[in-house]
Structure formats: C-alpha cells, structure tokens
C-alpha cells in the first residue's frame, strides 16, 4: 500500500494522531485493509498527510499496542491477523437519546451543579499521563495501599494545610472514588446505632446515603448562621453533617461563634462526631477563604471530606477523607482490608498534577473564569432589583433569587422554561418537602459555571421577559 486517504480535521478537539489511529483501525476491522498488507512507512505517511513524523509514529504505536499491526525489522509495518480479535460495538440505548433531547430542549441551563469542562487542562493532564506511563512500570498495575498511595496523600495533606488550614498527616487521609464511596466507608467504620443530623435544606445525596445504610436520619433547621445547635441538641443525634464554609444550597457561611458551639456540642459526649463536607471551598469571591472547621478542632471530633470533582472534573472521581486519630484506629481495625477504589495510575497523575503546580494554576484560572461569570450575572440581575433579592453570591458557582410577590416556584420555573431557560427551585433540597424558606417567599437557584458571560446576559434578558409583570 502506497498511501492512505485520510481526511484530517485540523483544529479539531480530537488530536491528529488519534484521527489517524481511528481511521486505520476502522479500515482494518472492516476488512478494507487486509491481514498481512503493508502500511506506508511513517516517513511516507507524514509527508502524504503533511503532519509531523511523531504524529504518525504515535498512531502506529497505539495500533501496535492494541495488536492491529506489527513491525517487521527492515521491512516496515504490516497488518496483523486479527481473526477472533475482541471488538466492542456501540449499542443503541433509548435512555442516552432521551437525555440528550432533554438537554437540547433548554438552550440556557442554570444548573447549580455545573463545572466548566472546557477549561479542563487537557494538555497538562495528557503530558503528565504520558510521563507516568512512559516506562513499563508493572508496580502501577498492582493493588496499592487501601488508603490511597502515600505520594498522593502527602500532596493532599500539604495542600489542605496551606489552602484550608486543615491539620493532618498523610496517615490520616483516605482516598476514594467520590464522596458517596467515602461516606459509605465511613458508615462501615463508625458502625451501626448512630443518628445523623443534616441541615435543612441540604445535600440530598448524603441524606439518601445515610438513610439507605440503615442510619437514623433527621434534619435540623438553619438560621442565618447555619445549623442551629440548640435544635441539634434536641434531635438526639450523635453525628452532625454540615457544610460550614459554604452551605449547599443556601450558601450560608458559618461564623466562628457557631463553629465553636458546634465543636462544644461534639465534645460534650463520647462518640459524637461532626462530618465536614468542604465540597467547593476553592471558589470564593469576597474576602479571604474561610478556614475549615477541622482546623479549630482540638479534640478529634471533626471528620473532614473534600473532593476534586468541583475544582477539576466530576469524572476524575477522586475524593479524600481526613480521619481523627480515634476514628482512624477504628478504620484500621474494621475496614483497613478494603482495597482502594482509585487506580494507582490515576492517583500518580493527580499527585504530579498537584506537585508540579498545575493544580494551583488551574484553580487560579478557574477562579478568574467563574468570577467573570459571577460578576456578569450580578450585573445583569440589577434589572431585577425591584422584583427579587439575591443571596449566596459570595462563593461557589450558584446564587439564590428570593421572590416575595406571591408567585409559586412551579409558576416561575414554567415561565422560564417557555423562554428556553432552565432554572431550579429550592424546594427540591428540603427533605420534608417544604416549598419555601418562609411562607412569604419563593427561592430560585441560578448556577453559572456552565455558561459563558454573553450567554448569561442573553438568558437573563429572557428571564426578564418571562418574569416581568409589566
């Protein structure tokens, strides 16, 4: 074979070497390039396609690694005998299609759970991934430490101390595939017989997890300072699940006095603990970052949980938990045999990402990006001053609109949907189904991480048309 007719898309999000690899692989699988047939040399193909030789070599190396082609010394590259080669074909599923249609039905989506994946540091992540796998390192593919690899735990420990004021050693850290897994592991560590109190409104996923794991679960009302400790006392709970640095979904920041009251509650009885979910503390737009509650704890009562899902990407599935010494001893005894749920390769990549300064640079870039969108949204909402009040705007990636004109949540959401704008009601975060913070107001959440500034302005103009009573 002298040449391959490949139409490369310059500037496409798929790298050129992957386009070459995909084309040749598909041609081999479809039988258009036969077994034993000779492929063009890397020099000839790079000249024909007008790409660098290293681009073609990367494609050929991937094809060889997967067994599609083989290199014969002094002769070149030849298609392998692929009879019986295992192939995975895409299956049609109606669910995927319907999800796509639902997403497409809303040109503007103010989801409060958004993460801007377009700002993901693909080049840095790809570079580190190649460096981690450049040599044949068999140890990377063996089972590692159940707690997570020491190098990553050490990097996380340093980051938490510097950025969040968390006092811990790498030995106290457990790495796991997401907060859900860590909470399930924690329940196994603490054992049965506990009663967990959560703020109301709250993070519903945590409520469902505790309930399904046979824990007694209750909710405690909040005021403007966070969970009410007097109500916590009355609840009979011995575990409090809180988000003191930026409560979700209300955006409340727990002041130091309330934090001390909460720590005092935990200290007053044996077996009481506070679970601190510090899910998005990296994003704050007014004042200094709020230190973690764990940093004030001198009695080993705070179990700290954090994640990279908000700051890097949800699919990274990398979270961490810092255990007090007493709980860590229970972990070693009851659950120390459970294997890690995160691959050693992924842990090494993240470790290098943090140690080499990429994480810090990515955070700075993302903060600036979200701040721009945050400011654009607040500026656009000035037109709503006579209609709503705004809260929760100093941190995170969403804010709240408070309506006091008697309209229901359903009405406001429906009017927005008619204009192609999806907004979210606060009622879905109340465990007991309450629809409002009080009987006099309706609250709508607007997230801004997923939308560019111009799109935010367009969406707010549409909401003005939808909600304005003239």
C-alpha positions as CSV (number, residue, x, y, z in Angstrom):
1,X,0.0,0.0,0.0
2,X,1.5,3.3,-1.0
3,X,-0.9,5.8,0.7
4,X,-3.9,6.1,2.9
5,X,-6.7,8.5,2.1
6,X,-7.3,10.1,5.4
7,X,-9.2,13.4,5.8
8,X,-7.7,15.0,8.9
9,X,-9.6,17.8,10.7
10,X,-7.1,20.5,11.7
11,X,-8.0,22.3,14.9
12,X,-10.5,19.5,15.9
13,X,-10.7,18.6,19.6
14,X,-9.5,15.1,18.6
15,X,-5.7,15.1,18.2
16,X,-4.3,14.3,14.8
17,X,-2.6,11.1,15.9
18,X,-5.9,9.8,17.2
19,X,-7.7,10.6,13.9
20,X,-5.0,8.6,12.0
21,X,-5.2,5.7,14.5
22,X,-9.1,5.6,14.4
23,X,-9.1,5.6,10.5
24,X,-6.6,2.8,10.2
25,X,-8.2,0.7,13.0
26,X,-11.6,1.0,11.4
27,X,-10.3,0.2,8.0
28,X,-8.7,-3.0,9.4
29,X,-11.8,-4.0,11.4
30,X,-14.0,-3.6,8.3
31,X,-11.6,-5.7,6.2
32,X,-10.8,-2.9,3.8
33,X,-7.1,-3.2,4.8
34,X,-6.4,-6.9,4.7
35,X,-4.3,-9.0,7.1
36,X,-0.7,-9.1,6.0
37,X,-1.0,-5.9,4.0
38,X,1.9,-3.5,4.3
39,X,1.2,0.0,5.6
40,X,3.1,3.1,4.4
41,X,6.3,4.0,6.3
42,X,6.0,6.7,8.9
43,X,8.1,9.0,6.7
44,X,5.9,8.4,3.7
45,X,2.7,8.8,5.5
46,X,3.7,12.0,7.3
47,X,4.7,13.6,4.0
48,X,1.5,12.5,2.4
49,X,-0.7,13.9,5.2
50,X,1.5,16.9,5.8
51,X,1.9,16.2,9.5
52,X,4.9,15.6,11.8
53,X,6.5,12.2,11.8
54,X,6.0,11.9,15.5
55,X,2.2,12.2,15.0
56,X,2.2,9.2,12.7
57,X,4.5,7.3,15.0
58,X,2.1,7.8,17.9
59,X,-0.7,6.4,15.8
60,X,1.3,3.4,14.7
61,X,2.5,2.8,18.3
62,X,-1.1,2.7,19.5
63,X,-2.1,0.3,16.7
64,X,0.8,-2.0,17.6
65,X,0.0,-1.8,21.3
66,X,-3.6,-3.0,20.5
67,X,-2.4,-5.7,18.2
68,X,-3.8,-4.3,14.9
69,X,-0.4,-4.0,13.3
70,X,3.1,-5.3,13.8
71,X,6.6,-4.1,12.9
72,X,8.9,-6.3,11.0
73,X,12.6,-5.4,11.2
74,X,14.0,-3.8,7.9
75,X,10.6,-4.4,6.2
76,X,8.1,-2.0,7.8
77,X,4.6,-2.2,9.3
78,X,2.1,-4.9,8.4
79,X,-1.5,-5.6,9.4
80,X,-1.8,-8.4,11.9
81,X,-4.0,-11.4,11.6
82,X,-7.0,-10.2,13.7
83,X,-9.3,-13.2,13.3
84,X,-11.1,-13.6,16.6
85,X,-9.9,-10.2,17.8
86,X,-12.3,-9.0,20.6
87,X,-14.3,-6.0,19.4
88,X,-16.8,-3.8,21.3
89,X,-19.5,-2.2,19.2
90,X,-21.7,0.6,20.4
91,X,-25.2,-0.4,21.4
92,X,-28.3,1.8,21.0
93,X,-29.9,2.8,24.2
94,X,-33.0,5.0,24.3
95,X,-32.0,6.5,27.7
96,X,-29.0,8.2,26.2
97,X,-31.0,9.6,23.4
98,X,-33.7,10.9,25.7
99,X,-31.2,12.6,28.0
100,X,-29.6,14.3,25.0
101,X,-33.0,15.5,23.8
102,X,-33.8,16.8,27.3
103,X,-30.5,18.8,27.5
104,X,-31.1,20.2,24.0
105,X,-34.6,21.4,24.8
106,X,-33.0,24.1,27.1
107,X,-30.6,26.4,25.3
108,X,-29.9,28.0,28.6
109,X,-29.4,25.9,31.7
110,X,-28.6,27.5,35.1
111,X,-27.7,24.2,36.7
112,X,-26.2,24.8,40.2
113,X,-24.1,21.6,39.8
114,X,-22.2,22.8,36.8
115,X,-18.5,22.5,36.1
116,X,-16.8,24.2,33.1
117,X,-15.1,21.3,31.4
118,X,-13.9,23.5,28.5
119,X,-11.4,24.9,30.9
120,X,-10.1,21.5,31.9
121,X,-6.3,21.4,31.5
122,X,-6.2,18.8,28.8
123,X,-2.7,19.4,27.6
124,X,-1.2,19.3,31.2
125,X,-3.2,16.2,32.0
126,X,-2.2,14.5,28.8
127,X,1.5,15.4,29.3
128,X,1.6,14.0,32.9
129,X,-0.3,10.9,31.8
130,X,2.4,10.2,29.1
131,X,5.2,10.8,31.6
132,X,3.6,8.4,34.1
133,X,3.3,5.7,31.5
134,X,6.5,6.3,29.5
135,X,8.3,3.4,31.0
136,X,7.0,-0.2,31.7
137,X,6.2,0.1,35.4
138,X,4.5,-3.0,36.5
139,X,4.0,-1.7,40.0
140,X,1.5,0.8,38.8
141,X,-0.9,-2.0,37.9
142,X,-0.7,-3.9,41.2
143,X,-3.0,-3.4,44.1
144,X,-1.8,-0.4,46.1
145,X,-2.4,0.9,49.6
146,X,-6.0,0.6,50.7
147,X,-5.9,4.2,51.9
148,X,-4.6,5.5,48.6
149,X,-0.9,5.9,47.6
150,X,1.3,7.7,50.1
151,X,2.6,10.2,47.5
152,X,-0.9,11.5,46.7
153,X,-1.9,11.6,50.3
154,X,1.2,13.6,51.1
155,X,0.4,16.1,48.3
156,X,-3.2,16.4,49.5
157,X,-2.1,16.9,53.1
158,X,0.2,19.7,52.1
159,X,-2.5,21.4,50.0
160,X,-5.1,21.1,52.8
161,X,-2.8,22.6,55.4
162,X,-1.8,25.6,53.2
163,X,-5.1,26.3,51.5
164,X,-7.7,25.2,54.1
165,X,-6.0,25.2,57.4
166,X,-6.6,21.5,57.9
167,X,-4.2,19.9,60.4
168,X,-3.5,16.3,59.4
169,X,-0.8,13.9,58.3
170,X,-0.8,11.7,55.2
171,X,-1.5,8.7,57.5
172,X,-4.9,10.2,58.4
173,X,-6.1,10.6,54.8
174,X,-8.2,8.1,52.9
175,X,-8.5,8.5,49.2
176,X,-11.7,7.1,47.4
177,X,-13.7,7.2,44.2
178,X,-16.1,10.1,45.1
179,X,-17.8,11.3,48.3
180,X,-20.5,8.6,48.0
181,X,-18.0,5.9,48.5
182,X,-16.2,7.7,51.3
183,X,-19.5,8.2,53.2
184,X,-20.4,4.5,52.8
185,X,-16.9,3.6,54.0
186,X,-17.3,5.9,57.0
187,X,-20.6,4.3,57.9
188,X,-18.8,0.9,58.0
189,X,-16.1,2.4,60.1
190,X,-18.4,4.0,62.7
191,X,-20.8,1.1,62.8
192,X,-24.5,0.9,63.5
193,X,-26.6,2.7,66.1
194,X,-25.9,6.3,65.2
195,X,-28.3,9.1,64.5
196,X,-27.2,11.6,61.8
197,X,-28.5,15.2,61.7
198,X,-28.3,17.1,58.5
199,X,-29.1,20.8,57.7
200,X,-32.4,21.5,56.1
201,X,-32.3,22.3,53.2
202,X,-29.4,20.1,52.5
203,X,-27.4,17.9,50.1
204,X,-30.0,15.3,49.3
205,X,-27.5,12.7,48.2
206,X,-26.0,12.5,51.6
207,X,-29.4,12.1,53.2
208,X,-30.3,9.3,50.8
209,X,-27.0,7.5,51.5
210,X,-27.3,7.6,55.3
211,X,-31.0,6.5,55.1
212,X,-30.2,3.6,52.8
213,X,-27.3,2.5,55.1
214,X,-29.8,1.9,57.9
215,X,-28.8,5.0,59.9
216,X,-31.4,7.0,61.7
217,X,-31.5,10.3,59.9
218,X,-33.1,13.6,61.0
219,X,-32.9,17.2,59.9
220,X,-32.2,20.3,61.9
221,X,-33.4,23.8,60.9
222,X,-31.0,26.5,60.0
223,X,-30.8,30.2,60.7
224,X,-28.6,32.8,59.1
225,X,-25.5,31.3,60.8
226,X,-26.0,27.7,59.8
227,X,-27.3,24.6,61.7
228,X,-29.0,25.6,65.0
229,X,-27.1,23.9,67.8
230,X,-30.0,24.1,70.2
231,X,-32.1,22.2,67.8
232,X,-29.3,19.7,67.2
233,X,-29.2,19.0,71.0
234,X,-33.0,18.3,70.9
235,X,-32.6,16.0,67.9
236,X,-30.8,13.2,69.8
237,X,-28.3,12.9,67.0
238,X,-24.7,12.0,67.7
239,X,-23.3,12.8,64.2
240,X,-23.8,16.2,62.5
241,X,-23.3,16.5,58.8
242,X,-22.5,20.2,57.9
243,X,-21.1,22.4,55.2
244,X,-19.7,25.3,57.3
245,X,-17.6,27.0,54.6
246,X,-20.4,27.3,52.0
247,X,-23.7,25.5,52.9
248,X,-25.4,23.9,49.9
249,X,-27.8,25.1,48.7
250,X,-28.3,28.3,50.7
251,X,-24.6,29.5,50.5
252,X,-24.5,30.3,54.3
253,X,-21.1,30.7,55.8
254,X,-20.9,29.5,59.4
255,X,-19.4,32.2,61.6
256,X,-16.7,31.4,64.2
257,X,-19.1,31.6,67.2
258,X,-21.5,29.0,65.7
259,X,-18.5,26.8,64.8
260,X,-17.3,26.9,68.4
261,X,-20.8,26.0,69.6
262,X,-20.8,23.0,67.2
263,X,-17.4,21.8,68.4
264,X,-18.6,22.2,72.0
265,X,-21.6,20.1,71.3
266,X,-19.4,17.3,69.9
267,X,-17.0,17.5,72.8
268,X,-19.7,17.1,75.4
269,X,-20.5,13.4,74.8
270,X,-18.4,10.4,73.9
271,X,-18.9,9.1,70.3
272,X,-20.2,12.4,68.9
273,X,-18.7,13.5,65.6
274,X,-19.0,16.3,63.0
275,X,-18.7,15.4,59.3
276,X,-17.5,18.5,57.5
277,X,-18.2,18.4,53.8
278,X,-15.9,21.0,52.2
279,X,-17.1,20.5,48.6
280,X,-16.3,23.8,46.9
281,X,-14.2,25.9,49.2
282,X,-11.8,26.8,46.3
283,X,-14.3,29.3,44.9
284,X,-14.8,32.5,46.9
285,X,-15.2,36.0,45.5
286,X,-15.3,38.2,48.6
287,X,-12.9,38.3,51.5
288,X,-10.4,35.6,52.4
289,X,-11.0,31.9,52.1
290,X,-12.9,30.6,55.1
291,X,-10.7,28.1,57.1
292,X,-12.0,24.6,57.5
293,X,-13.8,23.8,60.8
294,X,-11.4,20.9,61.2
295,X,-8.6,23.4,61.8
296,X,-10.3,24.6,65.0
297,X,-10.8,21.0,66.3
298,X,-8.5,20.1,69.2
299,X,-10.5,17.1,70.4
300,X,-10.6,14.8,67.4
301,X,-14.2,15.3,66.6
302,X,-14.3,16.5,63.0
303,X,-14.2,14.1,60.0
304,X,-13.2,16.2,57.0
305,X,-14.3,15.3,53.5
306,X,-13.2,17.1,50.3
307,X,-13.3,16.4,46.6
308,X,-11.6,17.3,43.3
309,X,-14.9,16.9,41.4
310,X,-15.8,20.6,41.5
311,X,-12.3,22.0,41.1
312,X,-11.1,19.7,38.3
313,X,-13.8,17.5,36.8
314,X,-16.6,15.2,38.1
315,X,-15.3,12.2,36.2
316,X,-12.0,12.4,38.0
317,X,-13.8,10.6,40.8
318,X,-11.2,11.5,43.4
319,X,-12.2,12.5,46.9
320,X,-10.5,12.3,50.2
321,X,-11.4,12.0,53.9
322,X,-9.3,13.1,56.9
323,X,-10.0,11.0,60.0
324,X,-9.3,12.0,63.6
325,X,-6.9,9.6,65.4
326,X,-9.7,7.7,67.2
327,X,-11.7,7.2,64.0
328,X,-8.6,6.2,62.1
329,X,-7.9,3.5,64.7
330,X,-11.4,2.2,64.0
331,X,-10.8,2.3,60.3
332,X,-7.6,0.2,60.6
333,X,-9.4,-2.4,62.7
334,X,-12.7,-2.6,60.8
335,X,-12.0,-1.6,57.2
336,X,-8.3,-1.5,56.7
337,X,-8.5,-4.6,54.4
338,X,-10.8,-2.9,51.8
339,X,-8.9,-2.2,48.6
340,X,-8.6,1.3,47.2
341,X,-11.3,2.2,44.7
342,X,-9.0,4.5,42.7
343,X,-6.3,3.2,40.3
344,X,-2.7,3.8,41.1
345,X,-2.2,5.3,37.7
346,X,-4.9,8.0,38.3
347,X,-3.5,8.7,41.7
348,X,0.0,9.2,40.4
349,X,-1.3,11.6,37.7
350,X,-3.2,13.6,40.2
351,X,-0.2,13.6,42.6
352,X,2.1,15.0,39.8
353,X,-0.7,17.5,38.8
354,X,-0.6,18.9,42.3
355,X,3.2,18.7,43.0
356,X,4.2,20.3,39.7
357,X,2.0,23.3,40.2
358,X,-0.6,22.6,37.6
359,X,-3.5,22.3,40.1
360,X,-2.7,25.7,41.6
361,X,-2.5,27.3,38.1
362,X,-5.8,25.6,37.1
363,X,-7.5,26.8,40.2
364,X,-6.4,30.4,39.6
365,X,-7.6,30.2,36.0
366,X,-10.9,28.7,37.0
367,X,-11.5,31.2,39.8
368,X,-10.9,34.0,37.4
369,X,-13.3,32.4,34.9
370,X,-16.1,31.8,37.4
371,X,-15.6,35.3,38.9
372,X,-16.2,36.8,35.5
373,X,-19.4,34.9,35.1
374,X,-20.4,35.6,38.7
375,X,-19.9,39.4,38.1
376,X,-21.7,39.3,34.7
377,X,-24.7,37.5,36.3
378,X,-24.9,40.0,39.2
379,X,-24.6,42.9,36.8
380,X,-27.4,41.5,34.6
381,X,-29.6,40.9,37.7
382,X,-29.6,44.6,38.6
383,X,-32.6,44.9,36.3
384,X,-34.4,42.6,38.8
385,X,-33.8,44.8,41.8
386,X,-37.5,45.7,42.2
387,X,-38.5,42.1,41.8
388,X,-36.0,40.0,43.8
389,X,-33.3,40.0,46.4
390,X,-30.1,38.0,45.9
391,X,-28.2,35.8,48.4
392,X,-25.4,33.3,48.4
393,X,-23.4,35.3,45.9
394,X,-20.0,35.5,47.6
395,X,-18.8,31.9,46.9
396,X,-19.4,28.7,45.0
397,X,-20.9,28.6,41.5
398,X,-24.6,29.5,42.1
399,X,-26.7,32.1,43.8
400,X,-30.3,32.4,45.0
401,X,-33.1,34.7,43.9
402,X,-35.8,35.4,46.6
403,X,-39.3,36.4,45.2
404,X,-41.9,37.9,47.6
405,X,-44.6,38.6,45.1
406,X,-46.7,35.5,45.8
407,X,-45.8,33.5,42.7
408,X,-45.1,29.9,43.3
409,X,-41.9,28.0,42.4
410,X,-43.7,26.0,39.8
411,X,-45.0,29.1,38.1
412,X,-41.6,30.8,37.9
413,X,-39.9,27.6,36.6
414,X,-42.6,27.1,34.0
415,X,-42.4,30.8,32.8
416,X,-38.6,30.4,32.4
417,X,-39.0,27.1,30.5
418,X,-41.3,28.8,28.0
419,X,-38.3,31.0,27.1
420,X,-35.9,28.1,26.8
421,X,-34.3,28.8,30.2
422,X,-34.0,26.1,32.9
423,X,-33.9,27.3,36.5
424,X,-34.1,25.3,39.7
425,X,-36.3,25.6,42.8
426,X,-35.1,25.4,46.4
427,X,-37.9,23.0,47.4
428,X,-36.0,20.0,45.9
429,X,-33.4,20.4,48.6
430,X,-35.8,20.3,51.5
431,X,-36.1,16.8,53.0
432,X,-39.5,17.4,54.4
433,X,-40.9,18.9,51.1
434,X,-41.2,22.5,52.2
435,X,-41.5,24.8,49.3
436,X,-40.1,28.0,50.7
437,X,-37.6,29.3,53.2
438,X,-40.6,31.1,54.8
439,X,-44.3,31.3,54.0
440,X,-43.7,34.6,52.2
441,X,-41.1,33.9,49.6
442,X,-40.2,31.6,46.8
443,X,-36.5,30.9,46.0
444,X,-34.9,30.1,42.7
445,X,-31.3,28.9,42.2
446,X,-29.1,30.1,39.3
447,X,-25.8,28.3,38.6
448,X,-23.4,30.0,36.3
449,X,-20.4,27.6,35.9
450,X,-21.6,26.1,32.6
451,X,-22.5,29.3,30.7
452,X,-20.2,31.9,29.1
453,X,-20.8,35.6,30.1
454,X,-22.6,36.5,26.9
455,X,-24.9,33.6,27.2
456,X,-25.6,34.5,30.8
457,X,-26.6,38.0,29.7
458,X,-28.9,36.6,27.0
459,X,-30.5,34.2,29.4
460,X,-31.2,36.9,32.0
461,X,-32.8,39.1,29.3
462,X,-35.1,36.1,28.5
463,X,-35.9,35.7,32.2
464,X,-36.7,39.4,32.5
465,X,-39.3,38.9,29.7
466,X,-40.6,35.8,31.3
467,X,-41.0,37.1,34.9
468,X,-41.7,40.8,34.4
469,X,-45.3,41.6,35.2
470,X,-45.0,44.9,33.5
